[in-house]
Amino acid sequence: MLILLDIDGVMVPANSWKKPEFHDDGFPLFSVKSVRALQKIISETNAKVLLTTSHKSKYSLPKWRNIFKSRGISVNGIALLTKNDENLNRKDEILNWYQSKHKSNEHFVIIDDDKLLNSLPDSIKDYLVLTSSSVGLTDELADNAISILKQGKFDYA
C-alpha cells in the first residue's frame, strides 16, 4: 500500500494570514491534527509514503526520514516521486507515475490539496483524498484514505 503525499496544504496548512512556524531542521512544522491523521493511516494500513510535494527534491531520503521522525510520524518506508525536470503540474506528474511506475496490484491513495487533481481520469481520481489547503489532513479524511487503501477505493454509498 502506498500513500502519494503532498506536504503544503496537507501536513502544513496554508494560511496566508499566519506566518508558518519552523522546526529546528528548517522545515515548517506539521499540523498536530494532520500528524495524528497520517499516523493513523500508516498504523492501520502499513502503507509506505511516496512524496509528491514540490519540496521532494530539496532533501535527501535520510533527511526526509528525519523530518517525519522529528514530527512524530513513524513511516514504514519513504520514497520520492521522480524529480520534476519538465515542470509538469501535479496531475501530470501523478499520471506519469501511474502509467510508468505503478504496480497494478498495489493499492494506493493520493492525499493532496491541488484542485487540478479533480481532472484526473476517474480510474485514478477514485483514489484521491482532496484536502482543504487551509485545514490540511483531518481524521475524517484519514478514514477515507484508509477505506481507499483497504478496499482499493472509497465507497461513498
Backbone bond lengths (Angstrom), bond angles and torsions (degrees), N, CA, C in turn:
res aa  C-N    CA-C-N  psi(-1)  N-CA   C-N-CA  omega(-1)  CA-C   N-CA-C  phi
1 M - - - 1.455 - - 1.519 108.48 -
2 L 1.312 114.58 145.93 1.454 120.24 -172.20 1.527 110.73 -140.40
3 I 1.332 115.02 135.10 1.465 122.31 175.61 1.525 107.54 -107.54
4 L 1.331 116.77 114.14 1.465 120.67 172.79 1.525 105.57 -84.57
5 L 1.320 116.46 108.30 1.462 121.57 -166.96 1.522 113.59 -115.74
6 D 1.316 114.49 125.12 1.450 122.49 168.90 1.532 106.50 -88.73
7 I 1.312 117.88 162.56 1.465 121.44 179.22 1.532 111.28 -109.14
8 D 1.342 117.33 -60.23 1.467 120.57 -178.36 1.526 109.39 -66.97
9 G 1.334 116.14 127.01 1.455 120.89 -179.00 1.524 112.83 85.53
10 V 1.321 116.81 -4.56 1.470 121.71 177.54 1.532 109.23 -119.90
11 M 1.322 115.99 -60.71 1.468 121.00 178.52 1.530 111.38 -95.20
12 V 1.324 115.54 -27.07 1.467 122.16 178.58 1.526 107.14 -121.53
13 P 1.343 117.75 97.29 1.467 119.22 179.63 1.533 110.79 -58.05
14 A 1.315 114.67 141.87 1.463 121.23 -177.74 1.520 108.96 -99.60
15 N 1.302 115.68 100.59 1.461 121.22 178.21 1.522 108.64 -117.50
16 S 1.328 116.25 110.20 1.463 120.91 -174.04 1.523 112.75 -62.96
17 W 1.318 117.85 -22.86 1.457 120.98 -177.64 1.528 112.24 -86.70
18 K 1.334 117.36 -5.43 1.454 120.71 -175.11 1.530 109.89 -126.92
19 K 1.315 115.84 125.80 1.458 120.72 177.65 1.532 108.42 -71.08
20 P 1.344 117.49 131.52 1.462 118.72 -179.19 1.527 111.98 -65.83
21 E 1.334 115.01 147.39 1.456 120.77 175.05 1.518 108.02 -93.24
22 F 1.339 115.62 145.90 1.453 120.49 -177.01 1.527 111.09 -115.88
23 H 1.310 115.04 147.38 1.457 123.48 175.31 1.526 108.03 -80.86
24 D 1.307 117.38 168.35 1.465 121.52 177.25 1.527 112.69 -58.43
25 D 1.341 116.67 -23.99 1.469 120.51 -179.03 1.528 112.73 -80.51
26 G 1.346 116.95 -0.55 1.457 120.74 177.20 1.516 114.97 88.65
27 F 1.340 117.07 -3.57 1.466 121.18 179.32 1.528 107.93 -101.24
28 P 1.340 118.06 147.57 1.476 119.61 -178.65 1.535 112.78 -57.44
29 L 1.318 114.73 149.02 1.462 120.79 174.27 1.521 108.99 -67.48
30 F 1.316 117.10 147.73 1.458 122.36 174.30 1.520 108.34 -88.90
31 S 1.310 116.61 150.09 1.457 122.18 175.02 1.530 108.94 -63.07
32 V 1.319 116.31 137.24 1.464 121.08 -179.40 1.531 110.68 -59.38
33 K 1.328 116.86 -43.16 1.474 119.25 -179.34 1.525 111.74 -68.49
34 S 1.318 117.02 -32.96 1.463 120.37 177.78 1.527 110.94 -70.38
35 V 1.324 116.78 -38.06 1.469 121.11 175.91 1.523 109.39 -60.75
36 R 1.311 115.61 -47.74 1.478 120.73 -179.61 1.532 110.68 -60.97
37 A 1.325 116.38 -42.43 1.462 121.01 -179.04 1.531 111.61 -66.72
38 L 1.337 117.03 -44.00 1.461 119.59 179.47 1.524 110.86 -65.79
39 Q 1.328 116.77 -41.58 1.467 119.49 179.38 1.524 110.57 -63.28
40 K 1.319 117.17 -34.94 1.464 121.22 176.58 1.532 110.40 -61.55
41 I 1.326 116.44 -44.95 1.465 120.48 179.68 1.528 109.80 -61.54
42 I 1.317 116.44 -48.02 1.466 121.06 -178.16 1.528 110.56 -63.16
43 S 1.327 116.68 -45.16 1.467 120.92 -177.90 1.526 112.38 -63.57
44 E 1.329 116.93 -39.33 1.466 120.34 -176.12 1.528 114.07 -83.62
45 T 1.330 117.50 -16.59 1.464 119.23 -175.23 1.530 113.97 -123.25
46 N 1.329 117.10 -13.65 1.470 122.23 -173.79 1.529 111.68 59.56
47 A 1.314 116.69 26.41 1.466 121.37 -179.50 1.525 110.96 -69.75
48 K 1.309 114.66 150.42 1.455 122.32 172.64 1.525 107.64 -96.26
49 V 1.323 116.04 164.27 1.462 122.01 -177.20 1.522 110.12 -109.41
50 L 1.329 115.45 130.76 1.466 122.81 171.05 1.523 105.87 -114.88
51 L 1.320 116.74 110.96 1.458 120.39 -177.30 1.524 111.42 -75.62
52 T 1.333 114.99 124.87 1.459 121.86 177.54 1.527 111.27 -107.49
53 T 1.301 116.87 -6.36 1.452 123.56 -176.66 1.535 112.55 -55.04
54 S 1.319 115.61 151.70 1.467 119.83 176.26 1.531 111.06 -65.54
55 H 1.317 117.82 -15.74 1.473 122.64 178.02 1.528 112.47 -81.73
56 K 1.323 117.72 -6.48 1.468 121.52 -168.24 1.523 114.32 -53.96
57 S 1.313 117.76 -37.03 1.464 120.50 -175.79 1.524 113.25 -89.42
58 K 1.311 117.23 -2.31 1.465 120.41 -178.21 1.526 112.75 -78.69
59 Y 1.351 116.09 -19.84 1.460 120.55 -175.83 1.524 110.48 -133.35
60 S 1.313 115.14 152.70 1.466 121.19 176.10 1.533 109.31 -76.13
61 L 1.316 116.43 165.34 1.468 119.70 177.22 1.528 112.32 -59.59
62 P 1.341 119.44 -43.85 1.475 118.01 176.91 1.533 112.34 -59.00
63 K 1.327 117.39 -38.45 1.468 120.95 178.13 1.535 110.13 -65.29
64 W 1.349 117.51 -42.32 1.465 120.19 177.60 1.524 110.52 -62.38
65 R 1.334 117.67 -41.87 1.473 119.99 177.48 1.524 110.31 -57.63
66 N 1.338 116.17 -42.36 1.468 120.51 178.75 1.523 112.19 -66.97
67 I 1.336 117.06 -38.13 1.462 120.27 177.74 1.528 109.80 -59.69
68 F 1.322 116.75 -46.58 1.465 120.17 179.58 1.526 111.06 -67.33
69 K 1.320 117.37 -45.72 1.466 121.39 -178.53 1.528 111.43 -60.35
70 S 1.340 116.82 -44.07 1.467 120.17 -177.72 1.529 112.13 -68.63
71 R 1.317 116.94 -13.86 1.468 121.61 177.71 1.527 111.51 -103.24
72 G 1.333 116.13 8.80 1.456 120.92 174.03 1.513 115.27 84.82
73 I 1.323 117.53 22.18 1.466 120.73 -179.76 1.522 109.19 -112.32
74 S 1.331 115.75 122.08 1.462 121.60 176.69 1.519 108.30 -94.80
75 V 1.324 116.37 106.14 1.464 120.23 179.32 1.528 109.35 -91.88
76 N 1.331 115.51 140.87 1.460 121.27 178.24 1.516 111.15 -78.72
77 G 1.292 116.21 -22.25 1.458 123.43 179.20 1.507 106.98 -177.86
78 I 1.307 115.51 150.44 1.461 119.14 -179.03 1.529 108.41 -141.73
79 A 1.307 115.58 139.55 1.463 122.09 178.17 1.528 107.72 -142.34
80 L 1.315 115.25 169.23 1.458 121.20 -178.79 1.516 109.71 -117.06
81 L 1.320 116.29 136.20 1.452 120.54 170.69 1.523 107.08 -60.27
82 T 1.304 117.73 147.48 1.455 122.33 -178.67 1.525 110.90 -49.63
83 K 1.335 115.69 141.09 1.462 120.83 178.88 1.528 109.78 -54.47
84 N 1.309 115.61 137.36 1.461 122.54 -174.81 1.529 110.99 -90.30
85 D 1.328 116.39 69.04 1.466 120.93 -178.94 1.520 112.96 -68.83
86 E 1.323 116.69 -22.54 1.467 120.75 -177.76 1.521 113.00 -92.13
87 N 1.332 117.22 3.92 1.464 122.96 -178.78 1.519 112.53 53.67
88 L 1.327 115.44 46.00 1.461 121.09 176.97 1.517 109.74 -74.80
89 N 1.325 116.75 155.08 1.458 119.15 172.57 1.533 107.74 -75.93
90 R 1.303 117.13 167.82 1.465 121.50 -175.69 1.528 111.89 -59.40
91 K 1.318 116.06 -40.61 1.467 120.19 179.05 1.524 110.59 -56.18
92 D 1.320 117.26 -49.06 1.463 120.70 -178.13 1.529 111.77 -69.42
93 E 1.327 117.02 -33.72 1.474 119.60 175.12 1.533 110.30 -60.93
94 I 1.324 115.73 -44.70 1.467 119.99 -179.27 1.525 110.70 -68.70
95 L 1.307 117.61 -40.20 1.467 120.31 176.65 1.531 110.78 -60.07
96 N 1.327 116.74 -43.05 1.467 120.11 177.53 1.526 111.09 -61.59
97 W 1.329 116.68 -43.80 1.464 120.62 177.60 1.527 110.00 -59.57
98 Y 1.310 116.27 -47.69 1.464 121.04 -176.65 1.536 110.88 -61.38
99 Q 1.303 116.43 -42.42 1.465 120.70 -176.25 1.523 112.97 -76.19
100 S 1.338 117.68 -28.96 1.460 118.42 -174.57 1.528 115.61 -112.72
101 K 1.310 118.50 -25.67 1.470 120.40 -173.22 1.522 114.64 -118.52
102 H 1.315 117.92 -22.43 1.460 120.75 -175.31 1.523 110.94 -68.49
103 K 1.324 115.10 132.70 1.465 120.67 175.12 1.523 106.92 -88.71
104 S 1.307 117.23 126.85 1.472 121.43 -171.08 1.529 113.64 -58.97
105 N 1.319 117.88 -24.43 1.467 119.24 -178.79 1.528 112.47 -94.40
106 E 1.324 118.19 1.67 1.456 120.78 -177.37 1.529 110.85 -94.21
107 H 1.323 115.43 122.77 1.459 120.37 176.57 1.528 108.27 -74.70
108 F 1.334 115.74 142.01 1.453 120.14 -179.88 1.517 109.62 -144.84
109 V 1.322 114.93 161.77 1.454 122.55 172.59 1.529 107.19 -138.65
110 I 1.320 115.81 143.23 1.462 122.23 176.76 1.526 106.46 -105.81
111 I 1.323 117.25 122.24 1.467 121.03 177.44 1.523 106.97 -116.93
112 D 1.325 115.89 112.73 1.460 121.39 -171.26 1.528 108.69 -156.68
113 D 1.321 116.09 162.65 1.467 120.80 175.84 1.527 112.32 -110.37
114 D 1.322 117.70 2.99 1.462 122.38 -176.25 1.533 110.15 -76.89
115 K 1.321 116.58 109.57 1.469 121.75 -176.46 1.533 112.59 -64.74
116 L 1.324 117.04 -20.50 1.459 120.78 176.03 1.536 111.12 -60.06
117 L 1.332 116.85 -23.84 1.467 120.52 179.25 1.526 112.11 -67.01
118 N 1.329 117.43 -14.82 1.468 120.42 174.18 1.520 111.54 -63.38
119 S 1.330 117.69 -18.41 1.462 120.48 179.80 1.538 112.38 -95.23
120 L 1.320 117.02 10.29 1.464 120.12 172.37 1.526 109.13 -62.40
121 P 1.318 118.13 153.15 1.475 118.93 173.15 1.536 109.35 -58.52
122 D 1.333 116.70 145.82 1.463 121.01 -176.89 1.517 112.94 -53.33
123 S 1.331 116.93 -34.52 1.463 120.45 -178.86 1.524 112.45 -62.64
124 I 1.332 117.34 -22.10 1.463 121.89 177.45 1.530 109.89 -105.00
125 K 1.320 116.40 -38.28 1.465 121.25 -178.62 1.527 111.67 -59.26
126 D 1.332 117.54 -27.40 1.467 121.03 177.19 1.523 112.31 -58.78
127 Y 1.333 117.24 -17.05 1.463 122.52 -176.97 1.524 112.26 -105.83
128 L 1.328 116.21 15.01 1.466 122.49 -177.09 1.527 111.27 -97.32
129 V 1.334 115.18 132.29 1.460 122.73 168.98 1.522 104.77 -116.37
130 L 1.324 115.66 109.09 1.455 121.72 -175.80 1.529 109.97 -95.51
131 T 1.327 116.30 122.00 1.455 120.51 179.19 1.520 110.70 -93.15
132 S 1.305 115.96 161.76 1.462 121.85 168.64 1.521 105.71 -83.14
133 S 1.325 117.73 126.92 1.470 120.08 -175.34 1.525 113.06 -61.48
134 S 1.320 117.76 -26.98 1.464 119.55 -179.74 1.530 113.08 -86.48
135 V 1.336 116.90 -10.25 1.465 121.07 -179.18 1.528 111.24 -110.76
136 G 1.317 117.21 -44.36 1.461 121.05 -178.09 1.515 112.14 87.29
137 L 1.312 115.66 -165.59 1.464 123.02 -177.94 1.525 110.26 -71.29
138 T 1.332 116.26 130.61 1.463 122.14 -179.00 1.531 109.79 -118.36
139 D 1.332 116.18 170.11 1.468 121.08 177.14 1.522 111.28 -60.16
140 E 1.325 117.01 -41.92 1.460 120.47 179.67 1.528 111.41 -62.20
141 L 1.327 116.34 -43.72 1.457 120.04 178.10 1.531 111.04 -67.38
142 A 1.334 116.12 -34.00 1.465 119.94 175.71 1.525 110.17 -61.42
143 D 1.331 117.19 -41.41 1.470 120.67 177.62 1.529 110.72 -61.92
144 N 1.333 117.07 -39.80 1.471 120.83 176.62 1.530 109.91 -61.98
145 A 1.331 116.59 -45.31 1.465 121.22 -179.59 1.532 110.88 -61.95
146 I 1.305 117.02 -41.49 1.471 121.56 178.76 1.522 109.84 -62.70
147 S 1.325 116.98 -43.12 1.469 120.80 177.81 1.525 111.26 -61.26
148 I 1.303 116.29 -42.85 1.466 120.53 178.77 1.527 109.90 -61.56
149 L 1.318 116.86 -47.14 1.463 120.66 -178.11 1.524 112.39 -65.49
150 K 1.317 116.60 -39.95 1.467 119.59 -176.64 1.523 113.29 -79.03
151 Q 1.320 117.01 -30.46 1.471 120.29 -176.84 1.522 112.56 -107.48
152 G 1.293 117.01 -6.13 1.454 119.16 -174.96 1.511 111.11 95.74
153 K 1.314 117.43 -33.04 1.461 120.94 172.33 1.530 108.59 -162.16
154 F 1.314 115.76 164.30 1.455 121.02 -176.40 1.532 109.61 -82.79
155 D 1.291 115.60 133.00 1.459 121.67 177.87 1.517 108.72 -95.64
156 Y 1.320 117.29 108.85 1.459 121.92 -176.85 1.516 113.53 -80.14
157 A 1.327 117.99 -5.34 1.461 121.30 -177.55 1.513 112.33 -72.16
